[in-house]
Amino acid sequence: MSMETWLAFFAACWVISLSPGAGAIASMSSGLRYGFWRGYWNALGLQLGLIVQIAIIAAGVGAILAASATAFHAIKWFGVAYLVYLAYKQWRALPMDMSDDVAVRPIGKPLSLVFRGFLVNVSNPKALVFMLAVLPQFINPHAPLLMQYVMIAVTMVSVDMLVMAGYTGLASKVLRLLRTPKQQTRVNRTFAGLFIGAATFLATLRRAPL
């Protein structure tokens, strides 16, 4: 991959990562609920899901999934169901006692947060199809493919980790302003609505005609 091609891909990664989506909503939700350092485990899970998607495309399986209506819809509806589940959990989240230190924040188990982020990314078939359409634009078919896909993965993951750190950190700062149970409930239900919105958007997606 030439430097010019890499710079173009680097710029594209920022646009893709900054675009609000289920991953950004999950990162803000985790930052709001658990604070930055604990909530950022969710972002690590998002990156694992991203790596799996890139590996699927590199292995050529992405083309098969893109061509299979059954596989596309199975993944899509699993993603819809999981986002609705996250919305339910967010809606039911209890207000926190903010009278003392940040130590009163609920403890989120790192592995469960990682798994949550992983499922959010890996259950989005449109992201897989989108990358299947975009990534080949930056691949030189006459050069070794493995190193090119490794460079793509490192670039995408690095950019997305920075962006999700921003989303998580921004939401964790908002936590300090939420002193009353009513305020916290309102915000929790706002995020629940965002998860439902993301699920609705995913449910309306159609596989592109071949």
N, C-alpha and C positions, 0 to 999 in steps of 0.2 A: 504494500500500500504506500503510495507516494505521499509526501508531506501535504501537497495540495488536497489530495483526496481525504487524508486524515483530518485536516482542518475543516473541510466541508462537513464531514461526518461529526466532528466535535461540535460544530455549531448546531447541526441537526439534533444532536443528543440533548442540548440545552432546551431547544424548542419542545421536543417530545416530553422531557421530564417536567418542565414548568407547566405544561398543559394540565389543568385540573382534571383529575380522574379518580378512580377508586383507590389507587395507591396513595394519592395526596390526602384524600379524605381519611383513610385508615391511619396515616401518619399523624395528622392533626388530632384525630380522636385519641390516639395513644398518648401524644404529648399532653393533651388536655387532662387526660385521666391519670397518667402516671408520672408526669414530669419528663424532662428531656432525656436524662441518662437511662431511665428505665424504659421509657416509651420508645427509645431509638432501636431497641431490639426488634420492634416491628419492621423498621426500615431494613434491617439486615435480612429478615425473612423475605421482604420484597425483592431484594437483590438475588437471593437464592432462586426465587421463581423466575426472575429475569434470565439468570444463567441457564436454567433448564430450558427456557424457550429458545435461547440462542443455540444451545446444544442440539435441540430438536431440529432447528432449521439447518444447522451445519451438517447434521446426519442425513438430511434429505427427507426426514419424516414430516417436516412442515408442509411440504407439497402434497403429501398423501392426506394429511389432516384437512388441508385447505380444499382438497377435491372431494372429501367425504362429507356429505350432508349429515349423516348419522353421528360421526365423530364431532363435527362442529356443534351440532345441537346438544349433544350429551354434555360437552364441556360448558357450553353456554348456559344451560339450565342449572348445572351444578353451581356455576358462578353466581347466577341470579339468586338461587336458594341461599348461598352462603352470605351474600350481601344483605339479604332480608334478615337472616339470622343475626348479623352484626347490628342491623338497625334495631331489632328487638332487644338485644343486649344493651345497646346504648340508651334506648328509651326507658328501659327498666333500671338503669344505673342509679344508685342511691346518691344523694348529695353528700359531700364530704364536710367534715368539721374543719373549717379554715381558721379557727380561733388561735391556733398555735403555729408550730413550725411546719415546713414541708414534709416532715416525717409522718404527718397524718395521712399522706396520700396512700391509697391502697397499693398493696404489693402485687405487681404483675409478674408472674413467673416468666423468666427470660425465654425458655423454650416454647411456652405457649404463645408468647408474643411473636416469636420468630415463625412459628407454624402458622399463626394467623396471617402474617404478612405474606408468607409463601403461598398460602391458598388464594389470597386476593389476586396475586399476579398470575399464578399458574392456571387459574380457572377463568382466564379471560381469552377466549379464542380469537377475538378480534385483534388483540395485541399481537398474537402469533401470526395471523394473516397479514397484519400491517407490517410487521418486521419481515415477513417473507417477501413482501413487495418492495420494502425499502432497502434492506441490507444488501441484496445482490447488486444494487446500484453502486456500491462502494467496494465491490469485490473484483479483483483482477483474476479472471479464470485461468490465466496463463502463469500465474505465480502460485507458490504453495498455499493451499487454502487454510491449513490448520493455523498457521501463525497469523493470518489475516483475521480469522474468526476470534483468535485469542486477543488480538489488538482491539477488535470491535467490542468484545465482552468487557475487557478492562476499561475501555473508554466509557461505555454505557453505564457500567456499574459505578465507576468513580463519579461521573456527573450526577447520576441519580442519587447516590449516597449524599452528596452535597445538597442537592435540592430537597431531599426528604429530611435532612438535618434542619434545613431552614423551615420547612413546614412544621416539623415536630417542635423545634425551639420556639417558633412563633406561638403555637398553641399552648406550650408550657408557660409562656409569659402571661398569656391571657388568664391562666389559672389564678394568678395572684390577685386579679381584679374581681374574682367571683367569691364574694364573702357570704352571700346568703343562699340558703337552700333553693329559693325561688329562682335566683339567677342561674345556679348550676343546673337545675332541672330544665330551664328554658334552653340553655346551651346544649345539654345532652339530647334534648328532643330535636333541636336544630340539626345536630349531627346525625341523628336517626333519620331525619328527613332527607339529608344528603345521601346517606346510604341507600334509602329507598329510591331516590332519584337516579343514583348510579345503577341500581338493579333494574329500574324501569328502562333506562337507556340501553343496558345490555340486552334486556329482553326484546327490544325492538330491532336489534341488529339482524340483518339478513346476510347469509353467505353470498358473496359476489358471484354472479353467474360465470360459468367457465366458458 
